[in-house]
């Protein structure tokens, strides 16, 4: 079970870093971001997450805000997975009665 939690946590961390990279390119390249190869690659990697978040969020959330909402949800998921991992590690190291 610990291996599954570690794998999920690693995937969430990867996606969060891709969103951070996308945000940095967004800030640095402004209007030319759509021609930037890295930005398009990051957009393609995060597109499934954005689609899933679009299904979960209410309609008044604008599409241009979806990456920010996705990042926040990934951060919350990361916290939950970290707590779960800590619980599994502590349970595994506790002496049995």
URMO-V568664 format. One record per residue. SS is DSSP state (~ for helix, > for strand, _ for the rest). PHI is phi in whole degrees, -180 to 180 (NA if undefined). NEAR is the number of other C-alpha atoms within 12 Angstrom. Layout:
ss = {SS,SS}
phi = {PHI,PHI}
near = {NEAR,NEAR}
This chain:
ss = {_,~,~,~,~,~,~,~,~,~,~,~,~,~,~,~,~,~,~,~,~,~,~,~,~,~,~,~,~,~,~,~,~,~,~,_,~,~,~,~,~,~,~,~,~,~,~,~,~,~,~,~,~,~,~,~,_,_,_,_,_,_,~,~,~,~,~,~,~,~,~,~,~,~,~,~,~,~,~,~,~,~,~,~,~,~,~,~,~,~,~,~,~,_,_,_,_}
phi = {NA,-63,-65,-65,-64,-64,-66,-61,-64,-63,-64,-65,-63,-61,-64,-64,-67,-65,-63,-65,-62,-63,-67,-64,-64,-59,-73,-81,-96,48,-72,-86,-66,-70,-92,-78,-62,-63,-63,-65,-65,-61,-62,-68,-69,-89,-58,-63,-66,-62,-65,-65,-66,-62,-70,-92,-84,-69,-67,-74,-76,-71,-62,-71,-95,-59,-60,-66,-64,-62,-63,-63,-65,-65,-63,-65,-64,-63,-63,-64,-67,-65,-63,-64,-63,-60,-62,-66,-67,-66,-66,-70,-91,-78,-72,-87,-86}
near = {15,20,14,14,24,22,17,23,27,20,22,29,24,21,32,30,20,29,36,25,25,32,24,17,25,23,14,14,18,15,12,15,21,18,15,18,15,22,29,21,19,30,29,19,23,32,23,17,29,31,19,17,26,24,15,16,18,12,12,11,18,15,19,12,18,30,34,24,26,33,29,22,26,34,24,18,23,26,19,19,27,24,18,22,24,18,17,19,17,14,14,13,10,10,7,7,3}
